[in-house]
Amino acid sequence: MKNVLKVSIWCSICIIFVIPFFCLNGCQEKKEPILPTTVVQSKTAQNVEQTSTAETKAAEPVVQEKKTAEPNTQKQTTAQTQPAAEKNPITPTVQGKIKLTPSSETVKEILLENDFWKTTADDLENSMASDFNWIDINGNKHRLSQYRGKHVLVFEWVTWCPGCESQIPFLVDLRNAVSEDQLIILAPAVKTEKDDLQKVKDYIQKYNINFPVFYQEQRSYGVPYIVNVFVPCLYFIRPEGTLKISLEEILTVRDLVRMLEAK
């Protein structure tokens, strides 16, 4: 009886304590451990930092490419906004003084290079030019013989000629560039029905003409200045008084200097 009683007691203990314990554990849902708030925030910040780093690395090539392209863009912008060197074929700017020196270049060589230039008074080349006696519009007298030892450039023109108007600024620049010790420029204007003295004076003021201007009938100018038919016409007279060449053309300062220095 005692043994039966002991077995009954143990069975009761098992039923009361052991079986419920196993039942409760088996029925309880499996839950993830709850982490502290600080640990969750740390992991979230770490993920954000990793995402930001990845985005930065992905953007780096674009930034480098932009920086590489910036100098080229800046150069292009500068090239577009910066004006090119102004070159006016009618009114060039001559800086400094030019000293005329004899050149090995000949007049013929220059003419071959510019075969479209029209010459006049060809049969009078290398002959003595007449010793004129002209009075400019300011009342000053000029004789060719008084300029021996200097180059003399005679510019024959009229006020209503577009080519003459184009040539005048070149002569003004030439006068500023070459001293009067070497070069004399004289500008006889041909008196015509379309001209008058006031128009000539207006031209002088308009273009700041810095060499003597004359206003007479063409026949009064003498040889070779009555030979040409067209204007503008340039007569190059050597320091000894002979006619080098006469050209019915518009010459730049460079061309004028080349012709003055040529043999």
Contacts in CASP RR format, 6 or more apart in sequence:
PFRMAT RR
TARGET T0000
AUTHOR 0000-0000-0000
METHOD contacts of the structure
MODEL  1
MKNVLKVSIWCSICIIFVIPFFCLNGCQEKKEPILPTTVVQSKTAQNVEQ
TSTAETKAAEPVVQEKKTAEPNTQKQTTAQTQPAAEKNPITPTVQGKIKL
TPSSETVKEILLENDFWKTTADDLENSMASDFNWIDINGNKHRLSQYRGK
HVLVFEWVTWCPGCESQIPFLVDLRNAVSEDQLIILAPAVKTEKDDLQKV
KDYIQKYNINFPVFYQEQRSYGVPYIVNVFVPCLYFIRPEGTLKISLEEI
LTVRDLVRMLEAK
89 252 0 8 1.000
90 166 0 8 1.000
90 169 0 8 1.000
90 170 0 8 1.000
91 169 0 8 1.000
91 170 0 8 1.000
91 173 0 8 1.000
92 169 0 8 1.000
92 170 0 8 1.000
92 173 0 8 1.000
92 252 0 8 1.000
92 253 0 8 1.000
93 173 0 8 1.000
94 173 0 8 1.000
94 174 0 8 1.000
94 176 0 8 1.000
94 177 0 8 1.000
94 253 0 8 1.000
96 177 0 8 1.000
97 177 0 8 1.000
97 178 0 8 1.000
97 179 0 8 1.000
98 177 0 8 1.000
98 178 0 8 1.000
98 257 0 8 1.000
99 178 0 8 1.000
99 182 0 8 1.000
100 151 0 8 1.000
100 178 0 8 1.000
100 182 0 8 1.000
100 183 0 8 1.000
100 257 0 8 1.000
100 260 0 8 1.000
100 261 0 8 1.000
101 261 0 8 1.000
102 261 0 8 1.000
102 263 0 8 1.000
103 258 0 8 1.000
103 261 0 8 1.000
103 262 0 8 1.000
103 263 0 8 1.000
104 263 0 8 1.000
105 258 0 8 1.000
105 261 0 8 1.000
105 262 0 8 1.000
105 263 0 8 1.000
106 262 0 8 1.000
106 263 0 8 1.000
107 244 0 8 1.000
107 245 0 8 1.000
107 259 0 8 1.000
107 262 0 8 1.000
107 263 0 8 1.000
109 262 0 8 1.000
110 255 0 8 1.000
110 258 0 8 1.000
110 259 0 8 1.000
110 262 0 8 1.000
111 117 0 8 1.000
111 119 0 8 1.000
114 255 0 8 1.000
117 247 0 8 1.000
117 249 0 8 1.000
118 230 0 8 1.000
118 247 0 8 1.000
118 248 0 8 1.000
118 249 0 8 1.000
119 245 0 8 1.000
119 246 0 8 1.000
119 247 0 8 1.000
119 248 0 8 1.000
120 227 0 8 1.000
120 228 0 8 1.000
120 229 0 8 1.000
120 230 0 8 1.000
120 233 0 8 1.000
120 246 0 8 1.000
120 247 0 8 1.000
120 248 0 8 1.000
121 224 0 8 1.000
121 227 0 8 1.000
121 228 0 8 1.000
121 235 0 8 1.000
121 243 0 8 1.000
121 246 0 8 1.000
124 223 0 8 1.000
124 224 0 8 1.000
124 227 0 8 1.000
124 243 0 8 1.000
124 246 0 8 1.000
125 243 0 8 1.000
125 244 0 8 1.000
125 245 0 8 1.000
125 246 0 8 1.000
126 242 0 8 1.000
126 243 0 8 1.000
126 244 0 8 1.000
127 242 0 8 1.000
127 243 0 8 1.000
128 241 0 8 1.000
128 242 0 8 1.000
128 243 0 8 1.000
129 144 0 8 1.000
129 223 0 8 1.000
129 224 0 8 1.000
129 235 0 8 1.000
129 237 0 8 1.000
129 241 0 8 1.000
129 242 0 8 1.000
129 243 0 8 1.000
130 144 0 8 1.000
130 222 0 8 1.000
130 223 0 8 1.000
130 224 0 8 1.000
131 143 0 8 1.000
131 144 0 8 1.000
131 145 0 8 1.000
132 142 0 8 1.000
132 143 0 8 1.000
132 144 0 8 1.000
132 221 0 8 1.000
132 222 0 8 1.000
132 225 0 8 1.000
133 141 0 8 1.000
133 142 0 8 1.000
133 143 0 8 1.000
134 141 0 8 1.000
134 142 0 8 1.000
134 143 0 8 1.000
134 186 0 8 1.000
134 188 0 8 1.000
134 214 0 8 1.000
134 216 0 8 1.000
134 221 0 8 1.000
135 141 0 8 1.000
135 142 0 8 1.000
135 214 0 8 1.000
136 142 0 8 1.000
136 212 0 8 1.000
136 213 0 8 1.000
136 214 0 8 1.000
137 197 0 8 1.000
137 200 0 8 1.000
137 201 0 8 1.000
137 204 0 8 1.000
137 213 0 8 1.000
137 214 0 8 1.000
137 215 0 8 1.000
138 212 0 8 1.000
140 212 0 8 1.000
142 186 0 8 1.000
142 212 0 8 1.000
144 152 0 8 1.000
144 237 0 8 1.000
144 241 0 8 1.000
147 184 0 8 1.000
148 239 0 8 1.000
148 240 0 8 1.000
148 241 0 8 1.000
149 239 0 8 1.000
149 240 0 8 1.000
150 180 0 8 1.000
150 181 0 8 1.000
150 182 0 8 1.000
150 183 0 8 1.000
150 184 0 8 1.000
150 239 0 8 1.000
151 182 0 8 1.000
151 183 0 8 1.000
151 184 0 8 1.000
151 236 0 8 1.000
151 237 0 8 1.000
151 238 0 8 1.000
151 239 0 8 1.000
151 260 0 8 1.000
152 183 0 8 1.000
152 184 0 8 1.000
152 185 0 8 1.000
152 186 0 8 1.000
152 235 0 8 1.000
152 236 0 8 1.000
152 237 0 8 1.000
152 241 0 8 1.000
153 171 0 8 1.000
153 174 0 8 1.000
153 183 0 8 1.000
153 184 0 8 1.000
153 185 0 8 1.000
153 186 0 8 1.000
153 234 0 8 1.000
153 235 0 8 1.000
153 236 0 8 1.000
153 237 0 8 1.000
153 256 0 8 1.000
153 260 0 8 1.000
154 186 0 8 1.000
154 187 0 8 1.000
154 188 0 8 1.000
154 225 0 8 1.000
154 234 0 8 1.000
154 235 0 8 1.000
154 237 0 8 1.000
155 167 0 8 1.000
155 168 0 8 1.000
155 171 0 8 1.000
155 185 0 8 1.000
155 186 0 8 1.000
155 187 0 8 1.000
155 188 0 8 1.000
155 232 0 8 1.000
155 233 0 8 1.000
155 234 0 8 1.000
155 235 0 8 1.000
156 187 0 8 1.000
156 188 0 8 1.000
156 189 0 8 1.000
156 190 0 8 1.000
156 221 0 8 1.000
156 225 0 8 1.000
156 228 0 8 1.000
156 231 0 8 1.000
156 232 0 8 1.000
156 233 0 8 1.000
156 234 0 8 1.000
156 235 0 8 1.000
157 164 0 8 1.000
157 167 0 8 1.000
157 168 0 8 1.000
157 187 0 8 1.000
157 188 0 8 1.000
157 189 0 8 1.000
157 190 0 8 1.000
157 231 0 8 1.000
157 232 0 8 1.000
157 233 0 8 1.000
158 164 0 8 1.000
158 189 0 8 1.000
158 190 0 8 1.000
158 192 0 8 1.000
158 194 0 8 1.000
158 195 0 8 1.000
158 231 0 8 1.000
159 189 0 8 1.000
159 194 0 8 1.000
159 195 0 8 1.000
159 199 0 8 1.000
159 200 0 8 1.000
159 202 0 8 1.000
159 203 0 8 1.000
160 192 0 8 1.000
160 194 0 8 1.000
160 195 0 8 1.000
161 231 0 8 1.000
161 232 0 8 1.000
163 231 0 8 1.000
163 232 0 8 1.000
163 250 0 8 1.000
164 231 0 8 1.000
164 232 0 8 1.000
166 250 0 8 1.000
167 232 0 8 1.000
167 234 0 8 1.000
167 250 0 8 1.000
167 251 0 8 1.000
168 203 0 8 1.000
168 207 0 8 1.000
168 209 0 8 1.000
169 207 0 8 1.000
170 250 0 8 1.000
170 251 0 8 1.000
170 252 0 8 1.000
170 253 0 8 1.000
170 256 0 8 1.000
171 185 0 8 1.000
171 187 0 8 1.000
171 209 0 8 1.000
171 211 0 8 1.000
171 256 0 8 1.000
172 207 0 8 1.000
172 208 0 8 1.000
172 209 0 8 1.000
172 210 0 8 1.000
172 211 0 8 1.000
173 253 0 8 1.000
174 183 0 8 1.000
174 185 0 8 1.000
174 253 0 8 1.000
174 256 0 8 1.000
174 257 0 8 1.000
175 183 0 8 1.000
175 185 0 8 1.000
175 210 0 8 1.000
175 211 0 8 1.000
176 210 0 8 1.000
177 253 0 8 1.000
178 257 0 8 1.000
183 260 0 8 1.000
184 211 0 8 1.000
185 211 0 8 1.000
185 212 0 8 1.000
186 211 0 8 1.000
186 212 0 8 1.000
186 214 0 8 1.000
187 209 0 8 1.000
187 211 0 8 1.000
187 212 0 8 1.000
187 213 0 8 1.000
187 214 0 8 1.000
188 213 0 8 1.000
188 214 0 8 1.000
188 215 0 8 1.000
188 216 0 8 1.000
188 221 0 8 1.000
188 225 0 8 1.000
189 195 0 8 1.000
189 200 0 8 1.000
189 213 0 8 1.000
189 214 0 8 1.000
189 215 0 8 1.000
189 216 0 8 1.000
190 216 0 8 1.000
190 217 0 8 1.000
190 218 0 8 1.000
190 231 0 8 1.000
191 215 0 8 1.000
191 216 0 8 1.000
191 217 0 8 1.000
191 218 0 8 1.000
195 215 0 8 1.000
197 215 0 8 1.000
200 213 0 8 1.000
200 215 0 8 1.000
203 209 0 8 1.000
203 213 0 8 1.000
204 213 0 8 1.000
214 221 0 8 1.000
218 225 0 8 1.000
218 226 0 8 1.000
219 226 0 8 1.000
224 235 0 8 1.000
224 243 0 8 1.000
224 246 0 8 1.000
225 235 0 8 1.000
227 246 0 8 1.000
228 246 0 8 1.000
228 248 0 8 1.000
229 248 0 8 1.000
230 248 0 8 1.000
231 248 0 8 1.000
232 248 0 8 1.000
232 249 0 8 1.000
232 250 0 8 1.000
233 246 0 8 1.000
233 247 0 8 1.000
233 248 0 8 1.000
234 246 0 8 1.000
234 247 0 8 1.000
234 249 0 8 1.000
234 251 0 8 1.000
234 256 0 8 1.000
235 243 0 8 1.000
235 246 0 8 1.000
236 243 0 8 1.000
236 244 0 8 1.000
236 245 0 8 1.000
236 246 0 8 1.000
236 247 0 8 1.000
236 259 0 8 1.000
236 260 0 8 1.000
237 243 0 8 1.000
237 244 0 8 1.000
238 244 0 8 1.000
244 259 0 8 1.000
244 262 0 8 1.000
245 259 0 8 1.000
247 259 0 8 1.000
251 259 0 8 1.000
END
